[in-house]
Structures are given as structure tokens and as C-alpha cells.
Amino acid sequence: MPPQDLGHDRFVHFMKHDHGEGFRGVQCFREGCLIFLGVPLDLRNTENLRAAVNTFGKFHHWISDDPYLVRSVIFASFPEDI
């Protein structure tokens, strides 16, 4: 679109979403709780869980003293479902 005159020598230029050089859409992220089931006990530690979550999101923390060893409750940020 051509620049729109706002008066007093001010102009604004509107662009379509996700168009133009250097522009791209930003996908939203959500924060929430993930539950991983069946993680082997020797891999159930902060480093390994962080590595698994960081393949698709951002690891925050996990409940390491959960009495149920079959699950790992992890708090993380991850992409919003489209």
C-alpha cells in the first residue's frame, strides 16, 4: 500500500502480515505443564529432561520429588497449537 499521510509531515506505511524483506509472522508460545511417561530412571534428571524439552520448547523446571516415578511433570514454554 502507498504511504498514508497523517499530517504534519508524518506518514505511515502498512504492510501485509508476513510480507516484505525481513518480516515474518511470530508464532505465539504458551506456558504450561507437560507430563512425560515412562522415562527410564537413569535418564530422569534435569539435564536429560531439559535436552528433550528444548527440542521443541523451553524448559523451566520439573518436579523432581514426585513420588510417582513413572511420570515426569515438567513446566515449560512451547509453541501454541495452530
C-alpha positions as CSV (number, residue, x, y, z in Angstrom):
1,M,0.0,0.0,0.0
2,P,1.2,3.5,-0.6
3,P,2.1,5.6,2.5
4,Q,-0.8,7.3,4.2
5,D,-0.4,10.9,5.2
6,L,-1.1,11.6,8.9
7,G,-0.5,15.3,8.6
8,H,2.4,17.5,9.9
9,D,4.9,15.7,7.7
10,R,4.1,12.3,9.2
11,F,3.4,9.2,7.2
12,V,2.6,5.6,8.0
13,H,3.1,2.6,5.7
14,F,1.0,-0.5,6.1
15,M,2.3,-3.9,5.0
16,K,0.5,-7.2,4.7
17,H,1.3,-9.7,7.5
18,D,4.2,-11.9,6.8
19,H,5.3,-10.0,3.7
20,G,8.3,-7.8,2.9
21,E,12.0,-8.2,3.4
22,G,13.0,-9.1,7.0
23,F,9.4,-9.6,8.1
24,R,7.9,-12.9,9.3
25,G,5.0,-13.9,11.4
26,V,5.7,-14.7,15.1
27,Q,4.2,-17.8,16.5
28,C,2.8,-17.5,20.0
29,F,4.1,-19.5,22.9
30,R,2.2,-20.9,25.8
31,E,3.5,-21.8,29.3
32,G,2.2,-25.0,30.8
33,C,2.8,-28.4,32.3
34,L,4.0,-31.4,30.3
35,I,3.9,-35.0,31.6
36,F,6.4,-37.4,30.2
37,L,5.5,-41.0,30.9
38,G,7.9,-44.0,31.0
39,V,11.2,-42.1,31.2
40,P,13.9,-44.6,32.3
41,L,15.1,-43.8,35.8
42,D,18.7,-43.4,34.8
43,L,17.6,-40.6,32.3
44,R,15.2,-39.0,34.7
45,N,17.3,-35.9,35.6
46,T,17.3,-32.2,34.9
47,E,19.9,-32.3,32.1
48,N,18.2,-35.1,30.1
49,L,14.7,-33.7,30.5
50,R,15.9,-30.2,29.6
51,A,17.5,-31.6,26.4
52,A,14.3,-33.4,25.5
53,V,12.0,-30.3,26.0
54,N,14.4,-27.9,24.3
55,T,14.0,-29.8,21.0
56,F,10.6,-28.1,20.7
57,G,10.2,-25.6,23.5
58,K,11.9,-24.0,26.6
59,F,12.4,-26.0,29.8
60,H,11.7,-24.1,33.1
61,H,11.7,-26.6,35.9
62,W,10.3,-30.0,36.8
63,I,9.0,-31.7,40.0
64,S,12.0,-33.9,40.9
65,D,10.5,-35.2,44.2
66,D,7.3,-36.6,42.6
67,P,6.6,-39.9,44.4
68,Y,5.3,-41.5,41.1
69,L,8.5,-42.5,39.3
70,V,6.5,-43.5,36.1
71,R,5.9,-39.8,35.2
72,S,7.9,-36.6,35.0
73,V,6.0,-33.4,35.4
74,I,7.7,-30.6,33.6
75,F,6.9,-26.9,33.4
76,A,7.9,-25.4,30.0
77,S,7.1,-22.9,27.3
78,F,6.1,-24.4,23.9
79,P,4.6,-23.3,20.6
80,E,0.9,-22.6,20.5
81,D,-1.1,-25.3,18.6
82,I,-2.1,-23.9,15.2
